[in-house]
Amino acid sequence: MKKISTFIIAFIIFTEFSYSEFSDDLYIYGAAQTIFLNENFQQSFSQNQLQQGGIIGQRIDSQDTSFNKNRNSFMTQQVNLFVNKFYEDKLNFFFDMQFNQNYNSSEDLGSFSIQEAWVNYKLSNQFQIKAGQLFPAFNNLNEVKNRLNLLNYLFRPIVYEKILSDVISSEDFIPETAFLQLHGQIPISNFFIDWAAYMGNSEGSFLISNTSPSSDGYLSGSDPNDLEKKLYGARIGLRTKKENFKIGVSGTRDYNDGNSYLKILKLDLVNDYPVLPIEDQLRYRIGADLSANYKGFSIESEYSFSHMEDIIFKNSEFNIYSSDECWNRFYYVNLSYDINDDIFTYIGYSEILIGILNFNSDSDYVTLGAGYRINPWLTLKAQFIAYQQQVDYPILWENPQGERRPRLQTMKLKNSITIVGFSAQF
């Protein structure tokens, strides 16, 4: 906590000094979004006999169960502080600090992170080099997902929404961070060809943390993997010079942390059900995006598919092996309409499919919302989200005779969220 506070104070002093000395080239600005949300959800569980061997999970009673909950909360959803420093016409430095979910270090609430810190050198519009921590070019929204004041909605499409980071692993669908990117735009008639190629660390779960049981001499925050397991990706797209049409395809290659799935599935690796660790899997992501606007109407859509090589799993008690392809799919489509310069409305649909071993999840999301731009710096927003999810996963069930047998459990979730709030730029 003290390190973070000292860093922020030093940063403010530095930026204030820099601003007084080089104000013509230094831009300091920010964005904040505060919300009130009401959530109603219904969750139910049912069991079926598992005919084939599967993953051994947590024990629960054999009875079908269901429950309903309602919760309400005020929240400073996200605050970003941006610094953009230009050095002549070819070089600029960009920095982004982010605070999430009522961040308070003394109360251990929310989170604080450095999202981006990079230098961009422009040899020409056709060829630029960006180095440092950055959001890589993948589909349309990834590079600007932190610019809340530019987005109509309060809750972004689910794989981009930080407030839902405990629900879904976004890196299964999009690359979160890269550290070197070559990019540019090539003019052709009334269009630009956008291109980018990048590389970076493996996914975040590989990084050495301050609480890692064994760092093997690696520094905290470093990636211990060799170059083979790093992230490599690219995007190529086409957009009009009037910025009213944009289309592109993206692709990445990296490795998935096999043991991270054990955490997601809540497997107990030490006590009741010891298992052998899953090996890391080679992963490919493929993405496509399309966006356009015409006479007040705008459409924004993305598709992402990731595929991993077979996973081999062994449970030491039942000697069960599983080998299967693992894949994830996500897409969303949002249609918005500007009633006038100040008032807008939108509707959207998205779906997430996850398949790994005997674990399968299917989620459907429908959202609609509206907003009022009070001025260029402040926007009032309202959004409604309805989604349903079905998850099938194996568990270890103990029958009245004390015998433990695998069963397939199904969880069904219905959820509705009403959100009101505002986005502010400062």
C-alpha atoms as one frame of an Amber mdcrd trajectory, in Angstrom:
protein
   0.000   0.000   0.000   2.796   2.398   0.932   4.637   1.607  -2.299   1.542
   2.401  -4.362   0.879   5.657  -2.472   4.515   6.748  -2.833   4.421   5.963
  -6.516   1.237   7.972  -7.083   2.594  10.990  -5.170   5.869  10.872  -7.119
   3.950  10.518 -10.350   1.778  13.558  -9.606   4.844  15.668  -8.706   6.589
  14.574 -11.894   3.602  15.288 -14.124   2.988  18.675 -12.532   6.645  19.647
 -13.050   6.609  18.326 -16.596   3.385  20.140 -17.337   4.830  23.478 -16.204
   7.958  22.942 -18.298   6.557  21.328 -21.438   2.842  22.057 -21.430   2.659
  22.412 -25.212   3.569  18.751 -25.695   2.207  17.087 -22.543  -1.423  16.047
 -22.176  -2.813  14.766 -18.872  -6.435  13.666 -18.865  -8.673  10.994 -17.451
 -11.985   9.192 -17.513 -14.231   7.926 -14.720 -17.410   5.883 -14.606 -19.652
   5.598 -11.537 -22.685   3.319 -11.411 -25.570   2.028  -9.355 -26.572  -1.550
 -10.164 -29.464  -3.778  -9.227 -28.990  -7.477  -9.839 -31.537 -10.293  -9.620
 -30.469 -13.844 -10.293 -31.860 -17.334 -10.006 -29.558 -20.336  -9.838 -30.449
 -24.024  -9.886 -28.507 -27.316  -9.806 -29.481 -30.763 -11.042 -27.527 -34.029
 -11.382 -27.331 -36.900 -13.855 -25.376 -40.112 -13.657 -22.059 -39.738 -15.474
 -21.651 -42.737 -17.775 -18.003 -42.099 -18.645 -15.098 -41.084 -16.471 -14.592
 -37.374 -15.995 -12.889 -34.803 -13.870 -13.204 -35.232 -10.151 -14.567 -32.098
  -8.549 -16.017 -30.848  -5.320 -18.484 -32.844  -3.244 -22.094 -31.716  -2.924
 -25.342 -33.312  -1.758 -27.277 -35.368  -4.264 -30.437 -33.273  -3.923 -31.379
 -30.764  -6.598 -31.171 -27.219  -5.274 -32.102 -23.703  -6.357 -31.996 -20.233
  -4.867 -32.721 -16.605  -5.711 -30.779 -13.492  -4.765 -31.077  -9.757  -5.153
 -28.352  -7.190  -4.539 -27.861  -3.477  -5.001 -24.666  -1.457  -4.945 -23.124
   1.904  -5.714 -19.687   1.629  -7.291 -16.928   3.683  -8.826 -16.589   1.175
 -11.596 -13.397   2.464 -13.185 -11.112   5.503 -13.149  -8.272   5.983 -15.626
  -5.525   8.578 -15.631  -3.797   9.053 -18.999  -0.541  10.820 -19.788   0.494
  11.458 -23.390   3.813  13.182 -24.015   4.949  14.152 -27.543   8.549  14.652
 -28.567   8.527  16.472 -31.905   6.446  14.712 -34.576   7.828  11.198 -34.534
   7.930  10.097 -30.896   5.374   9.980 -28.110   5.059   8.327 -24.694   1.718
   7.072 -23.347   0.836   5.968 -19.798  -2.436   4.657 -18.348  -3.176   4.024
 -14.648  -6.430   2.306 -13.751  -8.458   2.038 -10.512 -11.363  -0.427 -10.357
 -14.359  -1.160  -8.128 -14.250   1.377  -5.294 -10.486   1.074  -5.014  -9.202
   1.674  -1.489  -5.808   0.213  -0.586  -6.266   0.602   3.178  -9.508  -1.385
   3.081  -8.230  -3.890   0.483 -11.023  -2.973  -1.923 -10.924  -3.058  -5.698
  -7.709  -3.032  -7.678  -5.046  -0.700  -9.036  -2.935  -1.429 -12.116  -0.759
   0.084 -14.814  -2.608  -0.823 -17.971  -0.308   0.710 -20.578   3.140   2.282
 -20.618   4.690   2.508 -24.068   6.715   4.601 -26.499   5.686   4.917 -30.142
   8.155   5.915 -32.859   6.683   6.906 -36.222   9.023   6.467 -39.156   6.029
   7.187 -41.391   2.270   6.624 -41.339   2.921   3.308 -43.044   5.438   2.038
 -40.468   5.518   2.669 -36.720   7.117   0.899 -33.763   5.443   0.706 -30.369
   7.378  -0.746 -27.422   6.331  -1.225 -23.798   3.229  -2.561 -22.078   0.366
  -2.122 -24.559  -3.009  -3.418 -25.681  -2.341  -5.358 -28.892  -4.314  -4.947
 -32.101  -6.915  -7.718 -31.946 -10.371  -7.119 -33.387 -11.858  -3.642 -32.898
 -12.427  -2.928 -29.212  -9.294  -4.302 -27.551  -7.059  -1.254 -28.075  -9.674
   1.246 -26.810 -11.503  -0.819 -24.175 -10.353   1.530 -21.388 -11.790   4.668
 -23.023 -15.095   4.492 -21.144 -16.088   8.023 -22.091 -16.008   6.991 -25.769
 -18.298   3.982 -25.293 -22.081   4.119 -25.162 -22.510   1.317 -22.653 -21.762
   1.028 -18.952 -20.956  -2.696 -19.078 -18.741  -3.542 -22.025 -19.112  -6.866
 -23.888 -18.364  -9.473 -21.250 -14.833 -10.502 -22.233 -13.803  -6.822 -22.000
 -15.555  -5.996 -18.732 -13.100  -5.840 -15.834 -15.860  -5.963 -13.234 -16.607
  -9.507 -14.439 -12.992 -10.684 -14.439 -13.752 -13.229 -11.698 -16.488 -14.773
 -13.851 -14.604 -15.339 -17.084 -10.976 -15.420 -18.173 -10.721 -12.838 -20.949
  -7.386 -14.245 -22.141  -9.222 -17.322 -23.374 -10.705 -15.057 -26.059  -8.433
 -12.027 -26.522  -4.762 -11.228 -25.883  -4.566  -8.857 -22.928  -1.042  -7.457
 -23.241   1.854  -7.245 -25.676   5.227  -5.507 -25.392   6.365  -4.890 -28.972
   4.147  -3.987 -31.909   4.938  -2.976 -35.484   2.002  -1.259 -37.139   0.899
   1.260 -39.729  -1.721   2.377 -42.219  -1.329   2.242 -45.982  -3.549   4.622
 -48.015  -5.261   3.150 -51.074  -7.813   5.344 -52.856 -10.531   6.131 -50.270
  -9.347   3.471 -47.839  -6.615   2.663 -45.373  -5.129  -0.786 -44.960  -4.364
  -1.187 -41.260  -1.732  -3.735 -40.287  -0.075  -4.784 -37.055   2.228  -7.546
 -35.819   3.181  -7.989 -32.171   4.669 -10.187 -29.487   4.519 -10.282 -25.693
   4.568 -12.435 -22.587   2.527 -15.555 -22.064  -0.887 -15.190 -20.421  -1.073
 -13.481 -17.032  -1.384 -16.657 -14.950   2.198 -17.594 -15.920   3.683 -14.436
 -14.399   5.594 -14.688 -11.141   3.633 -13.011  -8.339   4.753 -11.808  -4.930
   2.993 -14.818  -3.384   4.255 -17.488  -5.801   5.410 -20.525  -3.792   8.605
 -20.815  -5.828   9.980 -18.092  -8.085  13.169 -20.006  -9.004  15.088 -16.749
  -8.970  12.689 -14.893 -11.288  11.623 -11.365 -10.451   8.036 -10.669  -9.504
   5.995  -9.805 -12.600   8.314 -11.646 -14.984   7.399 -14.454 -17.365   9.553
 -17.574 -16.806   8.659 -19.174 -20.159  11.001 -19.340 -23.138  10.344 -17.633
 -26.485   8.359 -20.576 -27.828   5.566 -19.953 -25.327   5.363 -16.164 -25.797
   2.458 -14.394 -27.469   2.695 -13.768 -31.223  -0.123 -12.102 -33.135  -1.209
  -9.933 -36.036  -4.172  -8.031 -37.462  -4.930  -6.739 -40.935  -7.937  -4.579
 -41.713  -9.567  -2.157 -44.099 -11.297   1.101 -43.189 -12.576   4.113 -45.063
 -10.853   7.453 -44.699 -14.187   8.875 -43.498 -14.096   6.333 -40.621 -17.616
   5.087 -41.396 -16.661   1.493 -42.228 -14.080  -0.854 -40.736 -13.383  -4.563
 -41.123 -10.499  -6.773 -40.060  -9.190 -10.219 -39.191  -6.832 -11.100 -36.333
  -4.861 -14.091 -35.141  -2.581 -15.051 -32.261  -0.467 -17.958 -31.115   0.526
 -18.541 -27.488   0.249 -21.119 -24.714  -2.518 -21.660 -22.204  -1.591 -22.290
 -18.570  -3.018 -25.768 -18.025  -3.088 -25.463 -14.265  -5.225 -22.333 -14.503
  -8.148 -24.533 -15.557  -7.794 -26.542 -12.376  -8.424 -23.310 -10.476 -11.404
 -22.400 -12.630 -12.985 -25.807 -12.065 -12.311 -25.502  -8.307 -10.418 -28.778
  -8.107  -8.779 -29.585  -4.794  -5.185 -30.492  -5.638  -4.046 -31.287  -2.093
  -6.706 -32.884   0.049  -9.524 -35.161  -1.067  -8.890 -35.568  -4.783  -5.221
 -35.314  -5.768  -4.575 -34.973  -9.506  -1.555 -34.690 -11.737  -1.005 -31.174
 -13.179  -2.247 -30.547 -16.689   0.448 -29.657 -19.186   0.379 -26.260 -20.915
  -1.463 -26.254 -24.226  -0.619 -24.566 -27.514  -3.452 -22.102 -28.249  -4.573
 -20.313 -31.388  -7.030 -17.412 -31.445  -8.850 -16.237 -34.571 -10.817 -13.002
 -34.592 -12.919 -10.962 -36.995 -14.505  -7.540 -36.573 -16.855  -5.305 -38.516
 -18.174  -1.851 -37.655 -20.002   0.780 -39.661 -22.171   3.861 -39.245 -24.692
   5.536 -41.537 -27.146   8.374 -40.892 -27.117   7.992 -37.113 -27.118   4.182
 -37.113 -24.017   2.307 -35.981 -23.217  -1.383 -35.882 -20.322  -2.944 -34.003
 -19.542  -6.660 -34.038 -16.735  -9.033 -33.177 -16.075 -12.758 -33.326 -13.350
 -14.652 -31.461 -12.547 -18.341 -31.502  -9.713 -20.029 -29.631  -8.557 -23.610
 -29.965  -6.186 -25.563 -27.746  -4.512 -28.879 -28.328  -5.641 -31.939 -26.415
  -5.567 -31.934 -22.624  -4.487 -35.065 -20.786  -5.751 -35.417 -17.223  -5.247
 -38.135 -14.622  -7.011 -38.601 -11.318  -4.899 -40.686  -8.969  -7.833 -42.240
  -7.102  -9.890 -43.515 -10.044  -7.037 -43.565 -12.581  -9.277 -41.722 -15.035
  -7.758 -40.239 -18.165  -9.422 -37.657 -20.374  -8.186 -36.348 -23.697 -10.212
 -33.964 -25.768 -10.036 -30.780 -27.804 -10.624 -27.565 -25.923 -12.181 -24.502
 -27.500 -13.842 -21.184 -26.661 -16.081 -19.010 -28.813 -17.389 -15.513 -28.285
 -19.213 -13.000 -30.444 -21.255  -9.864 -29.972 -23.337  -7.538 -32.123 -24.404
  -4.072 -30.970 -26.697  -1.757 -32.927 -27.002   1.869 -31.809 -28.881   4.930
 -33.018 -28.232   8.613 -32.327 -31.674  10.198 -31.986 -29.959  13.572 -32.075
 -26.554  14.957 -31.115 -27.266  14.429 -27.404 -29.469  11.325 -27.054 -28.594
   7.791 -28.137 -29.951   4.289 -27.671 -28.688   0.792 -28.435 -29.421  -2.925
 -28.316 -26.990  -5.823 -28.343 -26.622  -9.592 -28.248 -23.653 -11.809 -27.408
 -22.924 -15.474 -26.798 -20.095 -17.336 -25.097 -19.423 -21.054 -25.573 -16.739
 -22.894 -23.621 -15.764 -26.540 -24.055 -13.022 -28.241 -22.027 -12.929 -31.924
 -21.152 -16.366 -32.685 -19.665 -16.917 -29.038 -18.748 -19.265 -27.150 -21.093
 -20.778 -23.701 -20.740 -23.262 -21.828 -22.938 -24.188 -18.220 -22.113 -26.534
 -15.829 -23.931 -26.597 -12.072 -23.243 -29.119  -9.469 -24.367 -28.614  -5.808
 -23.516 -30.316  -2.521 -24.269 -29.573   0.976 -23.104 -29.698   4.694 -23.681
 -27.740   7.792 -22.804 -27.745  11.574 -22.722 -24.658  13.643 -23.512 -24.935
  16.620 -21.187 -21.796  18.139 -22.670 -18.598  16.837 -24.318 -17.233  15.801
 -20.896 -20.224  14.215 -19.130 -22.677  11.531 -20.254 -25.566   9.994 -18.334
 -26.152   6.320 -19.153 -28.639   3.544 -18.384 -28.379  -0.120 -19.331 -30.327
  -3.343 -18.852 -28.733  -6.784 -19.229 -30.516 -10.135 -19.258 -28.548 -13.333
 -19.576 -28.883 -17.018 -19.019 -26.193 -19.617 -18.639 -26.051 -23.401 -18.534
 -22.945 -25.162 -17.281 -22.407 -28.931 -17.325 -19.534 -30.252 -15.256 -18.613
 -33.500 -13.464 -18.548 -33.801  -9.695 -17.741 -36.523  -7.210 -20.953 -37.658
  -5.476 -21.038 -39.841  -2.376 -23.989 -42.241  -2.209 -25.640 -43.447   1.040
 -23.337 -46.482   1.071 -20.314 -44.200   1.260 -19.206 -44.961  -2.315 -17.949
 -42.061  -4.400 -19.098 -41.971  -8.008 -18.739 -39.360 -10.748 -21.885 -37.550
 -11.795 -22.643 -34.796 -14.247 -24.060 -31.690 -12.603 -25.931 -28.992 -14.504
 -26.095 -25.437 -13.268 -28.606 -23.036 -14.782 -28.422 -19.331 -14.117 -30.813
 -16.541 -15.045 -29.714 -13.027 -14.310 -30.990  -9.519 -14.911 -28.949  -6.388
 -14.192 -30.173  -2.803 -14.285 -27.434  -0.169 -14.258 -27.525   3.629 -14.194
 -24.491   5.857 -14.027 -22.355   8.440 -15.719 -19.096   8.685 -17.604 -16.948
  11.752 -17.119 -13.838  12.994 -18.852 -11.457  15.295 -17.047
